Amino acid sequence: MRLLSIWPLVVLVMVGQTARAAVVRGEAVVVQRGDVVDGNLYAAGGTVYVFGHVRGDVVASAGEVIVDGDVDGDVLAAGRFVD
């Protein structure tokens, strides 16, 4: 399991190429195109962007949440702007 917990010193946090599951906090949380989270993604921050593949659920809370990648499970998102 890959665990990232960095708050609030990091301006940008990227989930690596392949992660089993991820718990991520930061100013900006990004799952890049081509990246795979092999499990659930739990993300909180100023912005959460999911452009890669999540082989589980996405649970996100941020001012802005954008999910434009593949999610095999459910998406639960809360924020000022959710797309």
RODO-2510 file (C-alpha; in nm, 4 decimals, decimal comma):
residues 83
     n   res          X          Y          Z
     1     m     0,0000     0,0000     0,0000
     2     r     0,1271     0,3432    -0,0871
     3     l     0,0492     0,6126     0,1672
     4     l     0,1125     0,9808     0,1109
     5     s     0,0187     1,2227     0,3845
     6     i     0,1598     1,5680     0,3274
     7     w    -0,0297     1,8735     0,4473
     8     p    -0,0136     2,1732     0,3742
     9     l     0,3513     2,2167     0,2752
    10     v     0,3220     2,0483    -0,0626
    11     v     0,1965     2,2502    -0,3569
    12     l     0,1521     1,9487    -0,5843
    13     v     0,1223     1,5786    -0,5011
    14     m     0,1200     1,3199    -0,7771
    15     v     0,0253     0,9584    -0,7264
    16     g     0,3029     0,7460    -0,8816
    17     q     0,2907     0,5121    -1,1799
    18     t     0,1245     0,2249    -0,9926
    19     a    -0,0102     0,2328    -0,6380
    20     r    -0,2156    -0,0361    -0,4596
    21     a    -0,4311     0,2175    -0,2790
    22     a    -0,3701     0,5795    -0,2001
    23     v    -0,4583     0,8177     0,0801
    24     v    -0,3454     1,1613    -0,0332
    25     r    -0,3705     1,5131     0,1090
    26     g    -0,2196     1,8256    -0,0403
    27     e    -0,2842     2,1570    -0,2088
    28     a    -0,3271     1,9746    -0,5424
    29     v    -0,3718     1,5993    -0,5782
    30     v    -0,3191     1,4668    -0,9327
    31     v    -0,3488     1,1190    -1,0816
    32     q    -0,1843     1,1697    -1,4222
    33     r    -0,2917     1,0009    -1,7464
    34     g    -0,1164     0,6648    -1,7620
    35     d    -0,0976     0,6334    -1,3808
    36     v    -0,2844     0,3466    -1,2131
    37     v    -0,4154     0,3270    -0,8565
    38     d    -0,4746    -0,0445    -0,7961
    39     g    -0,7354     0,0017    -0,5245
    40     n    -0,9279     0,2872    -0,3702
    41     l    -0,8214     0,6523    -0,3838
    42     y    -0,8980     0,8734    -0,0837
    43     a    -0,8019     1,2341    -0,1609
    44     a    -0,8454     1,5719     0,0084
    45     g    -0,7021     1,9100    -0,0774
    46     g    -0,7507     2,2353    -0,2609
    47     t    -0,7942     2,0523    -0,5925
    48     v    -0,8235     1,6851    -0,6854
    49     y    -0,7707     1,5791    -1,0489
    50     v    -0,8107     1,2178    -1,1620
    51     f    -0,6983     1,1715    -1,5226
    52     g    -0,5533     0,8202    -1,4834
    53     h    -0,7087     0,4831    -1,3952
    54     v    -0,8405     0,3964    -1,0485
    55     r    -0,9163     0,0250    -1,0030
    56     g    -1,1443     0,0897    -0,7092
    57     d    -1,3482     0,3722    -0,5615
    58     v    -1,2640     0,7422    -0,5537
    59     v    -1,3543     0,9402    -0,2407
    60     a    -1,2560     1,3047    -0,2771
    61     s    -1,3123     1,6278    -0,0882
    62     a    -1,1701     1,9518    -0,2265
    63     g    -1,2591     2,2963    -0,3521
    64     e    -1,2429     2,1541    -0,7040
    65     v    -1,2770     1,7858    -0,7980
    66     i    -1,2391     1,6752    -1,1610
    67     v    -1,2599     1,3079    -1,2582
    68     d    -1,1741     1,2651    -1,6268
    69     g    -1,0122     0,9206    -1,6096
    70     d    -1,1343     0,5646    -1,5693
    71     v    -1,2788     0,4603    -1,2327
    72     d    -1,3784     0,0948    -1,1927
    73     g    -1,5732     0,1560    -0,8724
    74     d    -1,7875     0,4356    -0,7359
    75     v    -1,7078     0,8063    -0,7117
    76     l    -1,8031     1,0054    -0,4014
    77     a    -1,6995     1,3692    -0,4306
    78     a    -1,7714     1,6836    -0,2338
    79     g    -1,6535     2,0328    -0,3189
    80     r    -1,7343     2,3773    -0,4468
    81     f    -1,6946     2,2523    -0,8073
    82     v    -1,7316     1,8839    -0,8995
    83     d    -1,7080     1,7508    -1,2538
***
